[in-house]
Amino acid sequence: MRLQTALRKICHLSLALGLSAIGPRHLWAQKGDTLVSQLLAPGVEYRQFSDKTGPWRANLVRINLRVATVEFRPARAGNALRSREKTTAMVQRATDNGATVLAAINADFFELKLGENENNQVINGEWWKGLKVTESPYDTFDNVHIQFGIDADRHVLMDRFILDGKFWARGAMTPIVTVNAIPSGAIEGTTLFTARYGARTPVDTVRKSTEAPLLTAGHRGDTLLYVRRGAISASNGSVIPENGAVLSAYGARADAVKTLAEGDTVKVLLATLPRIKHGATPSTLIGGWPRILQNGMDVASEAATVEGTISRNAEARHPRSAIGFSRDSSRVYLLTVDGRSENSGGATLIELAELMRKLGAWDAMNFDGGGSTTMVVGGKVVNAPSDAEGERAIGNALMVIKRN
């Protein structure tokens, strides 16, 4: 009887800490050797392990959302749309601002020179960048890439989201094609440029735009409210108000901007397609490339058809970073796999998918890898970066922050 009572207490303690003696952790423990094991917070577990299958050396942060009081917070390099910075520096900046950062992982692919991420990015419900298709220069065809998100009620999301933007003025609705990015279409389009973009809208040498400055007037639910203030410009390169935005339109869409009168109220809704269940705008959205697990199925082999991956990325072994969550969405998995070394050869996308599935993920996606692969725990890099210089400066990261 005493033995049964003791076992029950151990079981209850394990559940409180977000651990389990059976299931994915048990399967994984049989295949590899645990090198480091650390409880970062209740429900947040870090493990470094080796697996002779690869051979691989990997780092895993597993978050039990039923126990852990955490938030997932994207970080932009230099807190700017176009910048590069090491993940440890992003973590340090958040720490200096009072956050308790338990872990962080590198995230989206980015433009190497300027550091701008290639896909949608939403931080704390604010659209830093909104697109219809990815800006990756390496796709075999134009398409939208997979993204990880959190909705307003803290549910995890994973889908190929596109921006569904609209503005209303004088009783008429006009679509917004992009946020803080020049549209790729050539016929007509409308862009919302916010102060996150910079001091001025970009100079478009291909199309002539009409631009109207807007001042922030608050919000009503998910709808942003602006007031039209200042002169409308017949060209681009306009000053973006620090407390507002600029509507920039070309082609036939320019008429909707030209007719805006001084003092007009402009309502803006920035949502997603597919729709999300809780609120129109996600609180977090961060991109990758491509999806590797969907509803428990390995879909990495379909990535070339669905998301236009290239062979030297998908089918070759590289250091990898990935994120996924369990079938009931109660657990989130952050994983890095070292590569380009004797004790860890890196993984293909198919191998990465299988590894994530064995760890317990039901849906999963690939983040930027290679020299960008970085995991930070306790403020320090715990993986082995493959660049000769060590940790790489990247475009953005995803942090796990303990909520107070």
N, C-alpha and C positions, 0 to 999 in steps of 0.2 A: 504494500500500500504506500509506504514511504517512497519507494522507488518510482511508482507511478506519479506521485505528487511532484517529485523532483523533476521527472521528465516533462510534466506539464508546465512547470515553471520555466524550464529551459526553452520549451517551445514558445511560450508566451514572450519571453525575453527576446528570442530570435525574431519573432514577428514585429515586436516593437522597434527593433533595430533595422527592420527592412531586410532581414536575411531569411534564407530558407535552406533546410537541410536536403531538400530534394529538388527536382526540376532542373532548369537550364544550368544553374551553378554546379550542381552535382555532375552533370554530363561533362561540362567543360573541365572540371577539376580532375576527372579521370584521364583526360587526354593530355594535359600539360602540367607543368610544375609552377606552383605559385611562388613568385619571387618576393613580392611585397603585398601585404594586405593591411588596409587601414580604413577605419570607420571615420569619415570626415565630419559627419553629423548624423543624428538619428535619421535613418532611411537613405543615407548617401554613403556608398561604399566604393573605395578605390582598390583596384588590384592590378598588379603587374604580373604577367605570366608568360611562360614559354610554351611553345607547341612544336614538337618535332615534325609535324606534318609539313610545315612550310620549307625549312624551319622558320618559325616566327617568334618574335618577341613583341608582345602587345600590352597595351595599357587600357584598362576599362574603368569607367565611372558609371555606376548603376544607381539610379535614383528611384526610390519607391515613393510615388506621389501620394500614396495613402498615408504615409508616415512623415515624409520630409516636408518641412516648411521652407520651400525654396522658390525662387523665380528664375526663369531663363531670360537673360538679358543680352541682346546683341550689342557689340561694341564696334564702332567704326574707328579705323586708324586715325589718330590725331583728332578724333571727334569731328571729322570732316568727310565730305563725300569723296574727295580725291586726295588720298594720302596713303602712305605705307608706314607700318609700325609693327614692332614685335608684339606678340601676344602677351608676353610678360609685362611690357610697358602699358598695354591696355588694362591689364589686371591691376598694376600698380596705381594707375590713375583712378580706377574705381575704388581701390582700397583707400587712397588718399582722400576720397570724397565720402568716406564712411561706410562703404560696402564691405561685407564679409564674403569674399570670393572663395568658394570652395574648390572650384575647378573651372577650366576653360579649355576650349578646343578651337583650332582654326576652322574657318567656315568656307565662304563662297570663293569661287574662282574670281580672279581680278586682273585688270589690265596692268601689266608689269611696270610700265613707266610711271603712271599716275596713281595706281592703287585702287581705281574705281571698280566696285564689284559689278559682275556681269548680269545679275538678276535683280528681282524685286528686293527691296529692303524696307521693313517697317520696324520702328523702334518705339516702344511705349505708345503704340497707336498712331504714330506719326509716319507718314509716307516720306521716306528719304529718297526713294526711287521707285517709280512704277512703270512697268513695261507690258507690251503685248507679246513680244518675243525676246529671247535672250540676246545680249550683245556679244556673245562669244564669237570670236573670229574663226574658231576651229570646227564648228558644226558642219556636218556634211549637207545639211539643209536648215533653213530658218525654222525655228520652233521654240516652244517654251520649255524651260527646264523645271525639274522637280524642286520643291521648296518645303522647308519645315516651318511650322507656325504654331502659335498659341492664340486661342480666341479670347474674347473679353472675360469669359468665365474660367480661364486657365485650362481649357482642354487642349490636348496636343493635336496637331493637324499635319497632314502630309499630302500634297497634291501638286499638280502643275498649274498653279494659280496664275491668272492674268489680271491686269488692272482693268476694272470696270469703272471708269470715271465719267462724271457728268457735271455740267453746271447749268443752273437755271437763272435766267434774268428776263424781266419783262414778259413773263408768262411762257417763255420758250426754253426748251432743253437743247443743249449742245453737248456731244460726247467729248471727253478728254482722252486723248490717245496715250499720252505719257505724262509722267511727273519727273521733272528735273532731268530730262533726256530728250534729245532731238529725235522726233519720230522718223522711222525708216521709210515710211510711205512717201510717195512723190506727188499725189493728187491733191489731198487736203488733209488737214489735221489741226488739233488744238493741244497745246501743252500748258501745264501749270508749273511755273518755276517758283520755288519758294526760296527763302533766304539760305536754306541748306545748300543750294546750288552754288552760291557765291554772291558777289556784289552786283553782277550784271548777268543778263541772259546771254547765251552764246551767240556769236556772230555766225549766221548760216549763210554760206557763200552760194548755196544752191537755190534757196527759195527766199522770196520776199515775204516778210511776216508783218502782221499788225499786232501791236502789243499794248495792253491796258494794265496800268498799275492798280493793285487792290490793297486795301488796308484791312487787317483782321478786326472782326466785330464780334467774335465769340463763336459759339456753336450751339446747335440744337440736336441733341442726341449724337448720331454719327455725322450729321450734316454740318459742314464748316460754313460760317457766315462771313462775308466780306462786304466792304463798301468800296465802290469805284471812286478813286481819288487821283487827280493829276492828269496830265495831258496824255492822250493816246498817241503812240508813235507809229509811223508808217514803215519802220524798219526795226531790225532786231538789235541786240546789244543794249537793251534798256536797263536802267538802274532797278534792282529788286529791293523794295522797302524792307527794312529789318523786321518790321512788325506786319508784314504782309506778303504779297506774292505778285506775280505778273502772269496774266493770260496771254499767251502767244499763239496766233492762228495764221494759217496760210491757205491759199486756194479759196474755195467757196466758204469755208468755215470762218474766214476773216470777217465776213459780213456780220456775224453774231457778236464779234468784238467791237467792230466799228460803231455799232448802234448803241453801245453802252453809254449812258449819260452820266455826267458827274453826279455822285451821290446815290446811284442805283445800288440796290442790294443784290449781291451775287451769292447764290447758294451753291456749294460744291459738295458732292458726295464721291468719295474714293472708296470703292468696295472691290470685291474679288469675284471672279468666275473661275471655278465653281463657287457658289455661295457657301458661306459658313453658317452654322446653325445659331451661333450666339453672337449677335451684333454683325453689322455690315463690314466693319473694319477689324482685321486681326490686331492684337496688341503686339505681336511679333511675327515677322516673316523674314526668312533668310534662305538664300538659295544654295544649290549644289548642282551635281551632274554626275550620274543620273540616279533614278530610283533603282534599287537593287533587290528589294523585297516588297511584295504587294500581297496583302492578305495571306501571308505565310508562304507564298510561292516565290521561288528564285526567278526574277525577271531580268537579271543582269544580261543574259544572253539576248534579250530583246532590245537592249539599249540603243544599238546602232540603228534599228528601225524606228523606234519611238522617239528617241532624243538625239539622234545624229551623232553618237560618240564615234571617236576615231580609234583605230586599232592600236596605235602606240600608247594610248591611254588605257583603254578598256581591257585589252587582251594581253598586255605586258604586265610584268610584276613591278610594282612601285610601292613606296611607302604610302599608306592610306589613312584617311580619317573618315569616320562615318558616324551617323546618328540614326537611332531607331527607337521604336517603342513596342511594348508587348501587345498581345491580342486584345486585352481589356483596357489598354492605354494607361495602365497603372504604373508601369515602369518604363523609364527612359534609359537608353544605353548610349554612352559616348565611347567610341573606340578609336585608338590609333594602332597601326601595325607598322613597325619599323621595317626598313628595306635597304637594299644596296650595301649589305654587310654580310659577313660570313655566318653570323648567328641569326640573321633574319633577312630572308630573301625578298621581302615585299609580297604583295598579293595581287592577283588579277581581280577584276570586279566580281567574277563568278566565285572565286575563292573567298572574297570579302563577304559576299552574300551568305555563303554557307557558314562562315564563322559567326556572323551576326545572328543567323538563325539558331545555331547551336547555343549561343549565349542567351537566347530567349526572345529575340526581336521577331515581330510579326510583320512590321513595315519598317523599311530602312532605306537610307539614301547615302550616296557618296558625297563627301565634301572634297575640297581641293586637297591634293596629295603631293607626292614627291617631296621636294625641299620645303614645301609649305606645311607639311604635317607637323603639328605641334600640340602637345597636351601639357597644360600647366596645372599642378596640384600644389596647394600651399605656397603659391607664388613662385614655384620653381618648375622648370621644364623636366618632365619625367620620362619622355621618350628620347630616342637618339636621332636628332635631326640629321638629314643626309647631306646637307650642304657642307662644304669644307669649312665655311665660316661659322657654322653652327646655326642657331635659331634665325629663321628668315623673317624679314619685315613683310607683313602681309596686308590685305585690305580690310578684313573684318574677322571677328571671332564671336563665339557664343560662350557666355559665362553662366555658371551656376552659382547663384548668390543666395546666401542664407537670409531668410526674411526675419526681421526682428518682431 
